[in-house]
Amino acid sequence: MDYTKIDFSKTDTGLLIETCKKGELLANKRQLSELQEKIVLAVKQGRFAESLNRIMVGILLNDSATFDMIRRKGLFRYSNYMETKCIVPDLVEKIHALLKQHQYLNQRNLDYLTYVVTLKPILKTLKDLRIEIAQEFRWFDSNFPGYSLIKSLMAFVDFIFLEAHRPTEQFHTDLISGRSKEDIALSVSYLIFLYSQTHNLTVRDAARVEENYVLKGRIMKMVIASCYIGDIKDLEIKVEHFDYAVIKSPGSLLFLAPSEAFEKSIRLGFIRSELQYDNDRILMKDDLG
């Protein structure tokens, strides 16, 4: 079979698999690179048949390169499809079934596909959180014309770092009290990015702070949603790159580290970061007299 003449959107998947297994379908390095690029495009544009055929051919011709590309590009991360059509759950389930049927032996890759399917419920959660943030953007714009959401978010972060600020009105502050200042700042950076992507901004849009929005607590609504999105992204990366397992239980998903020693090393790194932060804060106070 001539690789250059394959119509991946129409060719029978079973035929492609058998042709690859018999060694009758070959592709050079340039064609394999092109195949990977077109896999990404097909999945992101929601073309199921083409995505399935291209990925199966990629796996059968060079499975390590194909799975490395999928992980590196975050192609099966649900957080990359919060605002677009997502074929990942059905696609991955079909790929997994075909690989098992044809006795594919790389258990690490099979487990990864299983965990991606198990993670399917987080897609709706992510979409709901993204909608909540968009609604809050609109609420701010309509209620505070002439004021800057970006400047207000930046002021909120400054208050947290300089004054250990917490809103005067208890707007779900319990949901954020256990987070580090760095985590909150990261979530605000993501909000600024989203707002910039959806608004045509000028210098005037970063001028005036709406102080009551910052001080009283309504701002926490979008900050908490952004924190949750960040949490989910971190978990996806752990599954994708650090071989965390995902187990579905009634009402929850359990994430298990590949080993107890690995989990301890992650926690030790966090503890060291917190100790360093406390040390830096003490030194700053000494410098300030």
GUKELUM-989521 format. One record per residue (C-alpha): x, y, z. Coordinates in steps of 0.2 Angstrom, whole numbers, plus 5000, padded with zeros to 4 digits. Example, Ala and Ser with C-alpha at 12.3 -4.5 7.8 and 13.67 -1.06 7.14 Angstrom:
! GUKELUM-989521
<atom><xx>5062</xx><yy>4978</yy><zz>5039</zz></atom>
<atom><xx>5068</xx><yy>4995</yy><zz>5036</zz></atom>
END
This chain:
! GUKELUM-989521
<atom><xx>5000</xx><yy>5000</yy><zz>5000</zz></atom>
<atom><xx>5007</xx><yy>5017</yy><zz>4995</zz></atom>
<atom><xx>5007</xx><yy>5028</yy><zz>5010</zz></atom>
<atom><xx>5006</xx><yy>5044</yy><zz>5000</zz></atom>
<atom><xx>4989</xx><yy>5038</yy><zz>4992</zz></atom>
<atom><xx>4980</xx><yy>5034</yy><zz>5008</zz></atom>
<atom><xx>4964</xx><yy>5044</yy><zz>5012</zz></atom>
<atom><xx>4965</xx><yy>5042</yy><zz>5031</zz></atom>
<atom><xx>4947</xx><yy>5049</yy><zz>5033</zz></atom>
<atom><xx>4939</xx><yy>5035</yy><zz>5022</zz></atom>
<atom><xx>4951</xx><yy>5020</yy><zz>5022</zz></atom>
<atom><xx>4945</xx><yy>5005</yy><zz>5033</zz></atom>
<atom><xx>4954</xx><yy>5005</yy><zz>5050</zz></atom>
<atom><xx>4955</xx><yy>4986</yy><zz>5050</zz></atom>
<atom><xx>4963</xx><yy>4986</yy><zz>5032</zz></atom>
<atom><xx>4976</xx><yy>4999</yy><zz>5038</zz></atom>
<atom><xx>4980</xx><yy>4988</yy><zz>5054</zz></atom>
<atom><xx>4983</xx><yy>4972</yy><zz>5044</zz></atom>
<atom><xx>4993</xx><yy>4981</yy><zz>5031</zz></atom>
<atom><xx>5005</xx><yy>4988</yy><zz>5044</zz></atom>
<atom><xx>5006</xx><yy>4971</yy><zz>5053</zz></atom>
<atom><xx>5011</xx><yy>4963</yy><zz>5037</zz></atom>
<atom><xx>5025</xx><yy>4976</yy><zz>5034</zz></atom>
<atom><xx>5016</xx><yy>4981</yy><zz>5018</zz></atom>
<atom><xx>5014</xx><yy>5000</yy><zz>5023</zz></atom>
<atom><xx>5031</xx><yy>5009</yy><zz>5026</zz></atom>
<atom><xx>5034</xx><yy>5027</yy><zz>5029</zz></atom>
<atom><xx>5050</xx><yy>5037</yy><zz>5029</zz></atom>
<atom><xx>5056</xx><yy>5049</yy><zz>5042</zz></atom>
<atom><xx>5048</xx><yy>5064</yy><zz>5034</zz></atom>
<atom><xx>5032</xx><yy>5055</yy><zz>5031</zz></atom>
<atom><xx>5031</xx><yy>5050</yy><zz>5050</zz></atom>
<atom><xx>5034</xx><yy>5068</yy><zz>5055</zz></atom>
<atom><xx>5021</xx><yy>5074</yy><zz>5044</zz></atom>
<atom><xx>5009</xx><yy>5060</yy><zz>5050</zz></atom>
<atom><xx>5012</xx><yy>5067</yy><zz>5068</zz></atom>
<atom><xx>5008</xx><yy>5084</yy><zz>5063</zz></atom>
<atom><xx>4992</xx><yy>5079</yy><zz>5054</zz></atom>
<atom><xx>4987</xx><yy>5068</yy><zz>5070</zz></atom>
<atom><xx>4987</xx><yy>5084</yy><zz>5080</zz></atom>
<atom><xx>4977</xx><yy>5094</yy><zz>5068</zz></atom>
<atom><xx>4964</xx><yy>5080</yy><zz>5065</zz></atom>
<atom><xx>4961</xx><yy>5077</yy><zz>5084</zz></atom>
<atom><xx>4960</xx><yy>5096</yy><zz>5088</zz></atom>
<atom><xx>4947</xx><yy>5098</yy><zz>5074</zz></atom>
<atom><xx>4937</xx><yy>5083</yy><zz>5079</zz></atom>
<atom><xx>4939</xx><yy>5072</yy><zz>5064</zz></atom>
<atom><xx>4936</xx><yy>5055</yy><zz>5072</zz></atom>
<atom><xx>4939</xx><yy>5043</yy><zz>5058</zz></atom>
<atom><xx>4955</xx><yy>5052</yy><zz>5052</zz></atom>
<atom><xx>4961</xx><yy>5054</yy><zz>5069</zz></atom>
<atom><xx>4959</xx><yy>5035</yy><zz>5073</zz></atom>
<atom><xx>4967</xx><yy>5029</yy><zz>5057</zz></atom>
<atom><xx>4982</xx><yy>5041</yy><zz>5058</zz></atom>
<atom><xx>4985</xx><yy>5037</yy><zz>5076</zz></atom>
<atom><xx>4984</xx><yy>5018</yy><zz>5074</zz></atom>
<atom><xx>4996</xx><yy>5019</yy><zz>5059</zz></atom>
<atom><xx>5007</xx><yy>5030</yy><zz>5069</zz></atom>
<atom><xx>5007</xx><yy>5017</yy><zz>5084</zz></atom>
<atom><xx>5010</xx><yy>5002</yy><zz>5072</zz></atom>
<atom><xx>5024</xx><yy>5010</yy><zz>5063</zz></atom>
<atom><xx>5033</xx><yy>5018</yy><zz>5078</zz></atom>
<atom><xx>5023</xx><yy>5017</yy><zz>5094</zz></atom>
<atom><xx>5036</xx><yy>5025</yy><zz>5105</zz></atom>
<atom><xx>5037</xx><yy>5041</yy><zz>5094</zz></atom>
<atom><xx>5018</xx><yy>5042</yy><zz>5093</zz></atom>
<atom><xx>5015</xx><yy>5040</yy><zz>5111</zz></atom>
<atom><xx>5029</xx><yy>5052</yy><zz>5115</zz></atom>
<atom><xx>5021</xx><yy>5065</yy><zz>5103</zz></atom>
<atom><xx>5004</xx><yy>5063</yy><zz>5111</zz></atom>
<atom><xx>5010</xx><yy>5066</yy><zz>5128</zz></atom>
<atom><xx>5022</xx><yy>5080</yy><zz>5123</zz></atom>
<atom><xx>5008</xx><yy>5089</yy><zz>5114</zz></atom>
<atom><xx>4995</xx><yy>5086</yy><zz>5128</zz></atom>
<atom><xx>4984</xx><yy>5079</yy><zz>5114</zz></atom>
<atom><xx>4973</xx><yy>5068</yy><zz>5126</zz></atom>
<atom><xx>4972</xx><yy>5081</yy><zz>5140</zz></atom>
<atom><xx>4954</xx><yy>5087</yy><zz>5143</zz></atom>
<atom><xx>4960</xx><yy>5104</yy><zz>5148</zz></atom>
<atom><xx>4965</xx><yy>5108</yy><zz>5130</zz></atom>
<atom><xx>4946</xx><yy>5106</yy><zz>5125</zz></atom>
<atom><xx>4937</xx><yy>5117</yy><zz>5137</zz></atom>
<atom><xx>4930</xx><yy>5128</yy><zz>5123</zz></atom>
<atom><xx>4930</xx><yy>5116</yy><zz>5108</zz></atom>
<atom><xx>4923</xx><yy>5099</yy><zz>5102</zz></atom>
<atom><xx>4932</xx><yy>5085</yy><zz>5111</zz></atom>
<atom><xx>4933</xx><yy>5068</yy><zz>5103</zz></atom>
<atom><xx>4946</xx><yy>5061</yy><zz>5115</zz></atom>
<atom><xx>4936</xx><yy>5050</yy><zz>5126</zz></atom>
<atom><xx>4928</xx><yy>5040</yy><zz>5112</zz></atom>
<atom><xx>4944</xx><yy>5040</yy><zz>5102</zz></atom>
<atom><xx>4955</xx><yy>5034</yy><zz>5116</zz></atom>
<atom><xx>4942</xx><yy>5020</yy><zz>5120</zz></atom>
<atom><xx>4942</xx><yy>5014</yy><zz>5102</zz></atom>
<atom><xx>4961</xx><yy>5015</yy><zz>5101</zz></atom>
<atom><xx>4963</xx><yy>5005</yy><zz>5117</zz></atom>
<atom><xx>4951</xx><yy>4992</yy><zz>5111</zz></atom>
<atom><xx>4959</xx><yy>4990</yy><zz>5094</zz></atom>
<atom><xx>4977</xx><yy>4988</yy><zz>5102</zz></atom>
<atom><xx>4970</xx><yy>4975</yy><zz>5114</zz></atom>
<atom><xx>4962</xx><yy>4966</yy><zz>5100</zz></atom>
<atom><xx>4978</xx><yy>4965</yy><zz>5090</zz></atom>
<atom><xx>4988</xx><yy>4960</yy><zz>5106</zz></atom>
<atom><xx>4998</xx><yy>4976</yy><zz>5108</zz></atom>
<atom><xx>5011</xx><yy>4973</yy><zz>5122</zz></atom>
<atom><xx>5016</xx><yy>4989</yy><zz>5129</zz></atom>
<atom><xx>5007</xx><yy>4989</yy><zz>5146</zz></atom>
<atom><xx>5012</xx><yy>5007</yy><zz>5151</zz></atom>
<atom><xx>5004</xx><yy>5014</yy><zz>5135</zz></atom>
<atom><xx>4989</xx><yy>5003</yy><zz>5137</zz></atom>
<atom><xx>4987</xx><yy>5009</yy><zz>5156</zz></atom>
<atom><xx>4989</xx><yy>5027</yy><zz>5150</zz></atom>
<atom><xx>4974</xx><yy>5025</yy><zz>5138</zz></atom>
<atom><xx>4964</xx><yy>5017</yy><zz>5151</zz></atom>
<atom><xx>4967</xx><yy>5032</yy><zz>5163</zz></atom>
<atom><xx>4963</xx><yy>5044</yy><zz>5150</zz></atom>
<atom><xx>4946</xx><yy>5036</yy><zz>5148</zz></atom>
<atom><xx>4943</xx><yy>5035</yy><zz>5167</zz></atom>
<atom><xx>4947</xx><yy>5054</yy><zz>5167</zz></atom>
<atom><xx>4932</xx><yy>5058</yy><zz>5156</zz></atom>
<atom><xx>4921</xx><yy>5065</yy><zz>5169</zz></atom>
<atom><xx>4933</xx><yy>5080</yy><zz>5172</zz></atom>
<atom><xx>4929</xx><yy>5086</yy><zz>5154</zz></atom>
<atom><xx>4912</xx><yy>5092</yy><zz>5160</zz></atom>
<atom><xx>4919</xx><yy>5100</yy><zz>5176</zz></atom>
<atom><xx>4932</xx><yy>5109</yy><zz>5166</zz></atom>
<atom><xx>4919</xx><yy>5116</yy><zz>5154</zz></atom>
<atom><xx>4908</xx><yy>5121</yy><zz>5168</zz></atom>
<atom><xx>4922</xx><yy>5130</yy><zz>5177</zz></atom>
<atom><xx>4927</xx><yy>5139</yy><zz>5160</zz></atom>
<atom><xx>4909</xx><yy>5145</yy><zz>5158</zz></atom>
<atom><xx>4908</xx><yy>5151</yy><zz>5176</zz></atom>
<atom><xx>4924</xx><yy>5162</yy><zz>5173</zz></atom>
<atom><xx>4917</xx><yy>5169</yy><zz>5156</zz></atom>
<atom><xx>4901</xx><yy>5173</yy><zz>5166</zz></atom>
<atom><xx>4911</xx><yy>5183</yy><zz>5179</zz></atom>
<atom><xx>4920</xx><yy>5192</yy><zz>5165</zz></atom>
<atom><xx>4904</xx><yy>5198</yy><zz>5158</zz></atom>
<atom><xx>4897</xx><yy>5202</yy><zz>5175</zz></atom>
<atom><xx>4912</xx><yy>5213</yy><zz>5179</zz></atom>
<atom><xx>4912</xx><yy>5222</yy><zz>5162</zz></atom>
<atom><xx>4893</xx><yy>5226</yy><zz>5164</zz></atom>
<atom><xx>4894</xx><yy>5232</yy><zz>5182</zz></atom>
<atom><xx>4910</xx><yy>5241</yy><zz>5182</zz></atom>
<atom><xx>4912</xx><yy>5251</yy><zz>5166</zz></atom>
<atom><xx>4928</xx><yy>5261</yy><zz>5165</zz></atom>
<atom><xx>4937</xx><yy>5250</yy><zz>5177</zz></atom>
<atom><xx>4950</xx><yy>5237</yy><zz>5173</zz></atom>
<atom><xx>4948</xx><yy>5218</yy><zz>5178</zz></atom>
<atom><xx>4966</xx><yy>5215</yy><zz>5174</zz></atom>
<atom><xx>4972</xx><yy>5229</yy><zz>5185</zz></atom>
<atom><xx>4960</xx><yy>5223</yy><zz>5199</zz></atom>
<atom><xx>4967</xx><yy>5205</yy><zz>5198</zz></atom>
<atom><xx>4985</xx><yy>5212</yy><zz>5199</zz></atom>
<atom><xx>4980</xx><yy>5222</yy><zz>5214</zz></atom>
<atom><xx>4972</xx><yy>5207</yy><zz>5222</zz></atom>
<atom><xx>4988</xx><yy>5197</yy><zz>5220</zz></atom>
<atom><xx>4999</xx><yy>5212</yy><zz>5227</zz></atom>
<atom><xx>4988</xx><yy>5213</yy><zz>5242</zz></atom>
<atom><xx>4990</xx><yy>5194</yy><zz>5245</zz></atom>
<atom><xx>5009</xx><yy>5195</yy><zz>5244</zz></atom>
<atom><xx>5011</xx><yy>5211</yy><zz>5254</zz></atom>
<atom><xx>4997</xx><yy>5211</yy><zz>5266</zz></atom>
<atom><xx>4992</xx><yy>5192</yy><zz>5267</zz></atom>
<atom><xx>4975</xx><yy>5199</yy><zz>5262</zz></atom>
<atom><xx>4959</xx><yy>5189</yy><zz>5263</zz></atom>
<atom><xx>4942</xx><yy>5197</yy><zz>5258</zz></atom>
<atom><xx>4932</xx><yy>5206</yy><zz>5271</zz></atom>
<atom><xx>4916</xx><yy>5196</yy><zz>5265</zz></atom>
<atom><xx>4918</xx><yy>5177</yy><zz>5267</zz></atom>
<atom><xx>4915</xx><yy>5172</yy><zz>5249</zz></atom>
<atom><xx>4920</xx><yy>5154</yy><zz>5250</zz></atom>
<atom><xx>4937</xx><yy>5158</yy><zz>5257</zz></atom>
<atom><xx>4938</xx><yy>5141</yy><zz>5265</zz></atom>
<atom><xx>4940</xx><yy>5134</yy><zz>5247</zz></atom>
<atom><xx>4956</xx><yy>5144</yy><zz>5245</zz></atom>
<atom><xx>4963</xx><yy>5146</yy><zz>5263</zz></atom>
<atom><xx>4975</xx><yy>5131</yy><zz>5261</zz></atom>
<atom><xx>4983</xx><yy>5137</yy><zz>5245</zz></atom>
<atom><xx>4999</xx><yy>5145</yy><zz>5244</zz></atom>
<atom><xx>5001</xx><yy>5163</yy><zz>5238</zz></atom>
<atom><xx>5011</xx><yy>5157</yy><zz>5223</zz></atom>
<atom><xx>4996</xx><yy>5145</yy><zz>5218</zz></atom>
<atom><xx>4984</xx><yy>5159</yy><zz>5219</zz></atom>
<atom><xx>4995</xx><yy>5171</yy><zz>5209</zz></atom>
<atom><xx>4997</xx><yy>5157</yy><zz>5195</zz></atom>
<atom><xx>4978</xx><yy>5156</yy><zz>5194</zz></atom>
<atom><xx>4977</xx><yy>5175</yy><zz>5192</zz></atom>
<atom><xx>4989</xx><yy>5174</yy><zz>5178</zz></atom>
<atom><xx>4978</xx><yy>5161</yy><zz>5169</zz></atom>
<atom><xx>4963</xx><yy>5173</yy><zz>5172</zz></atom>
<atom><xx>4973</xx><yy>5188</yy><zz>5164</zz></atom>
<atom><xx>4978</xx><yy>5177</yy><zz>5149</zz></atom>
<atom><xx>4960</xx><yy>5171</yy><zz>5147</zz></atom>
<atom><xx>4953</xx><yy>5189</yy><zz>5148</zz></atom>
<atom><xx>4966</xx><yy>5195</yy><zz>5136</zz></atom>
<atom><xx>4961</xx><yy>5182</yy><zz>5123</zz></atom>
<atom><xx>4943</xx><yy>5187</yy><zz>5123</zz></atom>
<atom><xx>4944</xx><yy>5206</yy><zz>5124</zz></atom>
<atom><xx>4952</xx><yy>5218</yy><zz>5113</zz></atom>
<atom><xx>4962</xx><yy>5228</yy><zz>5126</zz></atom>
<atom><xx>4970</xx><yy>5245</yy><zz>5126</zz></atom>
<atom><xx>4981</xx><yy>5254</yy><zz>5138</zz></atom>
<atom><xx>4965</xx><yy>5261</yy><zz>5146</zz></atom>
<atom><xx>4960</xx><yy>5244</yy><zz>5150</zz></atom>
<atom><xx>4973</xx><yy>5242</yy><zz>5163</zz></atom>
<atom><xx>4971</xx><yy>5259</yy><zz>5172</zz></atom>
<atom><xx>4958</xx><yy>5259</yy><zz>5186</zz></atom>
<atom><xx>4956</xx><yy>5247</yy><zz>5200</zz></atom>
<atom><xx>4939</xx><yy>5243</yy><zz>5206</zz></atom>
<atom><xx>4944</xx><yy>5242</yy><zz>5225</zz></atom>
<atom><xx>4927</xx><yy>5235</yy><zz>5232</zz></atom>
<atom><xx>4928</xx><yy>5220</yy><zz>5220</zz></atom>
<atom><xx>4946</xx><yy>5217</yy><zz>5226</zz></atom>
<atom><xx>4943</xx><yy>5219</yy><zz>5245</zz></atom>
<atom><xx>4925</xx><yy>5212</yy><zz>5248</zz></atom>
<atom><xx>4927</xx><yy>5195</yy><zz>5240</zz></atom>
<atom><xx>4917</xx><yy>5194</yy><zz>5224</zz></atom>
<atom><xx>4934</xx><yy>5192</yy><zz>5215</zz></atom>
<atom><xx>4936</xx><yy>5175</yy><zz>5223</zz></atom>
<atom><xx>4923</xx><yy>5167</yy><zz>5212</zz></atom>
<atom><xx>4934</xx><yy>5167</yy><zz>5197</zz></atom>
<atom><xx>4950</xx><yy>5165</yy><zz>5207</zz></atom>
<atom><xx>4943</xx><yy>5148</yy><zz>5214</zz></atom>
<atom><xx>4937</xx><yy>5142</yy><zz>5197</zz></atom>
<atom><xx>4954</xx><yy>5146</yy><zz>5190</zz></atom>
<atom><xx>4963</xx><yy>5137</yy><zz>5204</zz></atom>
<atom><xx>4952</xx><yy>5121</yy><zz>5201</zz></atom>
<atom><xx>4957</xx><yy>5121</yy><zz>5183</zz></atom>
<atom><xx>4975</xx><yy>5122</yy><zz>5188</zz></atom>
<atom><xx>4973</xx><yy>5108</yy><zz>5200</zz></atom>
<atom><xx>4965</xx><yy>5097</yy><zz>5186</zz></atom>
<atom><xx>4979</xx><yy>5102</yy><zz>5174</zz></atom>
<atom><xx>4992</xx><yy>5096</yy><zz>5186</zz></atom>
<atom><xx>4983</xx><yy>5080</yy><zz>5189</zz></atom>
<atom><xx>4983</xx><yy>5077</yy><zz>5170</zz></atom>
<atom><xx>5001</xx><yy>5080</yy><zz>5169</zz></atom>
<atom><xx>5005</xx><yy>5068</yy><zz>5183</zz></atom>
<atom><xx>4995</xx><yy>5054</yy><zz>5173</zz></atom>
<atom><xx>5003</xx><yy>5059</yy><zz>5157</zz></atom>
<atom><xx>5021</xx><yy>5060</yy><zz>5162</zz></atom>
<atom><xx>5023</xx><yy>5053</yy><zz>5179</zz></atom>
<atom><xx>5013</xx><yy>5037</yy><zz>5177</zz></atom>
<atom><xx>5000</xx><yy>5041</yy><zz>5190</zz></atom>
<atom><xx>4985</xx><yy>5029</yy><zz>5190</zz></atom>
<atom><xx>4967</xx><yy>5034</yy><zz>5190</zz></atom>
<atom><xx>4954</xx><yy>5024</yy><zz>5199</zz></atom>
<atom><xx>4936</xx><yy>5028</yy><zz>5198</zz></atom>
<atom><xx>4926</xx><yy>5026</yy><zz>5214</zz></atom>
<atom><xx>4908</xx><yy>5031</yy><zz>5219</zz></atom>
<atom><xx>4908</xx><yy>5050</yy><zz>5217</zz></atom>
<atom><xx>4926</xx><yy>5052</yy><zz>5215</zz></atom>
<atom><xx>4942</xx><yy>5049</yy><zz>5206</zz></atom>
<atom><xx>4958</xx><yy>5042</yy><zz>5215</zz></atom>
<atom><xx>4975</xx><yy>5047</yy><zz>5209</zz></atom>
<atom><xx>4989</xx><yy>5035</yy><zz>5214</zz></atom>
<atom><xx>5008</xx><yy>5038</yy><zz>5212</zz></atom>
<atom><xx>5018</xx><yy>5025</yy><zz>5204</zz></atom>
<atom><xx>5027</xx><yy>5021</yy><zz>5220</zz></atom>
<atom><xx>5027</xx><yy>5027</yy><zz>5238</zz></atom>
<atom><xx>5045</xx><yy>5034</yy><zz>5236</zz></atom>
<atom><xx>5040</xx><yy>5044</yy><zz>5221</zz></atom>
<atom><xx>5025</xx><yy>5052</yy><zz>5231</zz></atom>
<atom><xx>5036</xx><yy>5056</yy><zz>5246</zz></atom>
<atom><xx>5049</xx><yy>5065</yy><zz>5234</zz></atom>
<atom><xx>5035</xx><yy>5076</yy><zz>5227</zz></atom>
<atom><xx>5029</xx><yy>5080</yy><zz>5245</zz></atom>
<atom><xx>5047</xx><yy>5083</yy><zz>5251</zz></atom>
<atom><xx>5049</xx><yy>5096</yy><zz>5236</zz></atom>
<atom><xx>5034</xx><yy>5105</yy><zz>5242</zz></atom>
<atom><xx>5039</xx><yy>5106</yy><zz>5260</zz></atom>
<atom><xx>5056</xx><yy>5113</yy><zz>5255</zz></atom>
<atom><xx>5048</xx><yy>5126</yy><zz>5244</zz></atom>
<atom><xx>5037</xx><yy>5131</yy><zz>5259</zz></atom>
<atom><xx>5052</xx><yy>5132</yy><zz>5270</zz></atom>
<atom><xx>5062</xx><yy>5142</yy><zz>5258</zz></atom>
<atom><xx>5047</xx><yy>5154</yy><zz>5256</zz></atom>
<atom><xx>5046</xx><yy>5157</yy><zz>5275</zz></atom>
<atom><xx>5065</xx><yy>5159</yy><zz>5276</zz></atom>
<atom><xx>5064</xx><yy>5173</yy><zz>5262</zz></atom>
<atom><xx>5050</xx><yy>5181</yy><zz>5271</zz></atom>
<atom><xx>5060</xx><yy>5182</yy><zz>5287</zz></atom>
<atom><xx>5075</xx><yy>5189</yy><zz>5278</zz></atom>
<atom><xx>5064</xx><yy>5202</yy><zz>5270</zz></atom>
<atom><xx>5057</xx><yy>5208</yy><zz>5286</zz></atom>
<atom><xx>5075</xx><yy>5210</yy><zz>5293</zz></atom>
<atom><xx>5080</xx><yy>5220</yy><zz>5277</zz></atom>
<atom><xx>5065</xx><yy>5231</yy><zz>5280</zz></atom>
<atom><xx>5070</xx><yy>5234</yy><zz>5298</zz></atom>
END
